[in-house]
Amino acid sequence: GALVRLAWTCCTPAKPDEETPLSVGGRLRTLISNIILPMSESLNTLGGRDRREVSSPYAAAVIAHYRQDIELVFGYYAAADKSSMEALQADDSLNLDELLMMLKDAEQLDASLSAARVGTIFKEVNSASEAAGEDDDDNELTLEEFLQIFVRLGHAKLRGGGEGTADSEAAADGKGFAVLLAAWLEELMGVYKRVIRDKKRGA
């Protein structure tokens, strides 16, 4: 019941001209196939509570809720790397340098989310997509991979990549992490709106 309610609430079009899935089944399939399953396939180094939190439908619903804002961030930073002709041509995907630039702009890199940790997460998400036959470019993130990676980045940032203490009921089903993820994204998306606005103005 909870998963159906999440799908009905969150799986609406990211853009006004996209067709809305009218049925409960259509929205549930969208939530599972586009968010939950891809997220679950990229959890190679996680176990226990961490795996449950990152792959929970609650985390997936949070990402679905912020999808439109995340897409705007993706579109801006996908075209940010102008260091080579190859980078210029790949303006519909995000490489590791662009991802690190994005995180530095919002001052997100620290001891819990280091550049090395970001690189590991980047490789894991790419490898999972390649293994599933969805993407054969392990140097670039597609939009769907970018959506997945935000959960992993948020988990590293908010949980520090550790298993933590014994599970509470909220931790066991992922609700507690989803609440933290939503608060982090709410603040972060506001930061990126200001950063991108200022960059476009040449500030």
N, C-alpha and C positions, 0 to 999 in steps of 0.2 A: 504494500500500500504506500509506504513512504517513497519508494523509488518511482512509482507512478506519479505521485504528487510532485516530486522534484522534476520529473520529465515534463509534466504539463506546465509547470511554472516557468521553467528555465529554457526549454527548447523552443524558443520563438526565433523568427528570422533575425539575423544580424543586420540586415539591410531592409529598408521599407519595401523594396520591390521584389523581395524574395517571397515565394509562396509559403504560407504558414501551414505546417502539418496539422490538419484538422482533427485527426483521430488521436486517441490516447496511444494506440499502438504505434502510430507514426512517430510521435514525439519520444516514446520509450525507445524505439529502435534507433532514433537519432542520438539520444543520450548514450546508449550502450555502444553503438558502433563508432561514433565520432570522438567520444571522450573517455568513457570508462575502459574499454578494451585497449585502446592505444596506450593509455596511462599504465595499465597493468603490465604491458609487455616490456616496459622500460625500467623495471625495478630490480635489475640484476644484483646490485650491491646492498639492497635493503632487506631487512627481515623483521619478523615479529611485529611490534607496534608500528614501526615506521612504514612497513609495507601496507598494513591495514589502513593507516591514515592516508597515505598518498593515493591508494587505489580505491578509496571509499566513494560511494555515489554522492556523498555530501561535498567532498572536494570537487568532484566533477560538476556538481550543480553550481558551485561558486565560480568555477571557470566559465561555465556556460553563461552565467549572469553577467560577467565582466567581458565577455567575448568581443563585443563591439569596441570597447576601449582598448583591449589588447591588440585587436586588429589594426587600430590606428597607430599604435606604437610599432608594431611589426612593419607596417607600410613605410614609416619614416626611417627606421634604422636599417631596413633591408636595402635602402639606396644610399646608406651613409658612407660605405667604404668605396673610395674612389682611387685606391692605391694602384690598381691595375686594370687592364682592359677586361679581364675575366671578372673582376669584382664589379665593374661598371655594368656588365651584361647581366649579372645575377641580381637584378634589382627586385626580384619577386621571391627571394629567399635570403636567409640571414646566416652569415658565417660567424665563426667564433670571435674574430676581431670586432665585428659589429655588435655581437652580444655583450662582450666585455665593455665596449664603448657605452652601450645602453645602460649597463649596470653602474659604470663609473659616473655617468651623467647624473644619476639619481643617488649617488653616494651609497650604494648598496654593498660594495665589496668590503669585507671585514674578516675577522678571524673565523667566523662560522661560515661565511660564503667567500672563500678565497678564489683567486683566479684559477688556481689548480683545481679546486673543487668544481668550479663552473666548467672547466675543460672536461673533467670526468663525466659530469652530467650530460654535457653536449654529446660526447661520444656514445654514451649509453642510450640516449634517446634516438640518435641516428642509427645505431646498430640494431635496435629493436625494430625500427621501420624497415631497414634493409632486410632483416631476417623474415619479416612479414611480407616482403615483396612489394612494399608500398613506396619505397624511395631508394634509389641506388646511388645517391650522392651523399657520401658521408662527411662532406666538408660544408654542407649547407643545411639549414633548417627550413622546412616548408612551414606554411602557416599552421597546419595541424600539429606538427612537431613543436612549434613555438608555443602553442596552447598547452601541450603536455609538459614542456620544460618549465613553465611558470609554476606548476605545482611542485616540481622537484626543487626549483630555486627557493620557493617559499618555505618548503620543508627544511632545507639546509639552513636558511636564514632564521627561521622561527624555532626550530628544534636543535640546531647545531649539529645535525647529522648523528645524534646519539640515540640510544634506545631509551634513555630516561629511567624513571622508576616504575614500580608496578602499575599495571593498567587500572585506570578507573573505568567506569562504564562508558563515559564520554570518549575516553581515549580508545577503548576497545572497538567502538564502531566508527571512529573517525570524526564524530561530531565536534569534539573539542578542537581538533586541528582545523577543521573547516571554519569554525568561528574565527580563529586566529588568522587563517588565510584570507578570509573576507575582509577583516579589518586592515590587514597589510596591503591588500590590493586596493582597497578604497583610498587609502592614503597615497599609495604608490602611483595610481592612475592620475591622481590630482597633481603629483609632482611631475609626471611625464607631460601632462597637458601644458604646464607652465614651461618646462624645459624646451619642448618642441616649439611652443609659441615664441619663446625668446630666441631660439636658434633661427627660426624663420625670419625674425625681425633683425637678425644680425647682432643681437645683444651679446 
